[in-house]
């Protein structure tokens, strides 16, 4: 296996971002043709676990995160996953409200946003979780 792995790395290269191969197929990694092959459920769950770990580490940069109830933590993680850290940080009033444990205002700030209008039911569910202690 080591020999084929080395040969494929040599011939295909390693690309950590999607690209179009010579046939116009969306490809990633070491020549993985996503257009035709996709990924397995196991691979998707592996990626998800890595993404959850990443957003959890991002969330822990906020001093208030560890003090939140589990539903509130999950809501924050879901937002970070969906928005990315930069856009999440744009919710300044929501973040300020969470800092002072004003979860009604935090939920309202979540709902009064372009993001909420884009994701509708998701925002309503997460705002509801923000209200749970």
N, C-alpha and C positions, 0 to 999 in steps of 0.2 A: 504493500500500500504506500509506503514511503516513496518508492520510485515513481509511481504514477502520479502521486500528489505533486512531487517536485517537477515532473514533466509538464503536467497541466498548468502549474503556476508559471512555468517558463513560457509555455505556448499561449496561454490565455491571459496572463497577468492577473493581478488582484485589483479590483476597482470597488471601492466602498460606497460609491454612489451609482444610481442607475445611469445607463448610457444606451445608446442605440448601436447595436452591432452592425456588421457589414450587410446583414440582411434586413436591417431596420427593426429588429426585435429588441424589446426592452430587456436589458441584461444587467446583471449585478454580480458582485463577488468574483468568483473564478469561472467566468463564462456561463453563469446560470441564466438560461433563457426564461425570463419571467412570462413573456407573452405566451409561449407554448406550454411550458412546464409548470409555472407558478411555484408555489411552495406548499409543503405538507402542513397539516394541522399541527404537528409536533413542532415544525419550524416556526409557524406563526405564534405558538404559545411560548417558545423560547424567546422570540423577539419581544413579545408582550411582557414577559418577565423582566427582560433587560430594560424595557421602556418604563415599567413600573418602578424599578430600582432607580433609574435616572430621575424620574419626576419626584420620587420620595426624597432623594438627595437634594434636589432643588428646593423642595418644600421645607426641608430642615434648615435651610439658610434663613428662614423667617423665624425669629425667636419665639413667636407665639404658637408655631405649628404643633409642637409636642404637647402643648397644654389643651389642645382641642379635643372634643369628644370624637369617637370613632366615625360617626356619620359626617361630621364637619371635615375631618381629615380626608375622608374618601371624596367628598365634594371638591376639596382643594386639589387633590391629586387628579381627579377627572378633568378639572379646568386646566391644570398645568399640562396634562397630556394633550388636550384638545387645542389649547391656545399656544403653547410654548411659553417659556419663562418671560421673554420680552413683552409679549402681548398681555400676559397675566399681570405683569408689573404695571401695566397701564390702568388697572383697576385700583387706582390710588385711594379713592374714597372707601371702597370695599375693604381694602387692606387696612386702612386706618381704623375702620369700624371694628374689624376683627381684633386689632391690637388692643382696643379698649373694651372688648367683649360685648359690643353692641351688634348682636347677630341679626336683629330685625333690620337695622340699617344695611348691614352687609348683604342680606338677602335682597333687599330692595335695590341696592346698587348692582347686584348681579342681574336683576330683571330689567333694570333701566339702562340697557346697553345695546349697541349694535349686535354684539355677540348673541344676546338673548333672542333678538329678532331673527338671527340666522339659524340658531339651533333650537329654537322654540321649546318643545317638550323637555329637552335635555336641561335647559336652563331652569325651567319650572321645577323639575325634579331635584336639581342640585340646590336651588334656593330653598326648597322644602327641607332638604337635609341640613342646610345651614341653620335652620330654625330648631332642629332637634338637639337636645342636650345630651 
